[in-house]
Amino acid sequence: MNPSLRCPPLHVISLPRGFIVDNNMLIDLQTGRLISYFGQEADVTVPDSVVKIGVQAFSGCKSLRRVFLPDTVKYIEDFAFKGCTSLQHIQFSASLRGIGSCAFLNCKSLKEIHLPKSVSHVSRWAFWLYNPKNNVYSAVSVTGGGHYELWK
């Protein structure tokens, strides 16, 4: 579960050594993992210090429309963008290697993606989406780098 979903807004917090907050993102500098995003912006640029988008890091961010990943990001973990229903565009890192299970579960506004050639692993359920046209969930088959239309 995304730790920021049930917490009231924080005004002052003391972080352990090796963790920072940058642009409303909690980042573990030792692993390069973006742990959680707790902002409300529509457009988000992930900092260069991030190597992995963590499990449920952006989960449930309804206001999120566009995400820009730096070339340092190599992996998007499970459920990272789950339920980001307004997400329309994600600019993937040119060095992205893999996308975890259900990473884009029910991102119903995401119509197409452009994966870089560096992608070698996409979980079978990475793009598990709800299709409002026929009222069913389905997995979009994405195998590696290339252009994919999610809904026609």
Secondary structure as UniProt FT lines:
FT   TURN            3..4
FT   TURN            17..18
FT   STRAND          19..22
FT   TURN            23..24
FT   STRAND          25..28
FT   TURN            29..32
FT   STRAND          33..37
FT   STRAND          43..45
FT   TURN            48..49
FT   STRAND          52..53
FT   TURN            55..56
FT   TURN            59..60
FT   TURN            62..63
FT   STRAND          66..68
FT   TURN            71..72
FT   STRAND          75..76
FT   TURN            78..83
FT   TURN            85..86
FT   STRAND          89..91
FT   TURN            94..95
FT   STRAND          98..99
FT   TURN            101..106
FT   TURN            108..109
FT   STRAND          112..115
FT   TURN            117..118
FT   STRAND          121..122
FT   TURN            124..127
FT   STRAND          128..131
FT   TURN            132..135
FT   STRAND          136..139
FT   STRAND          146..149
//
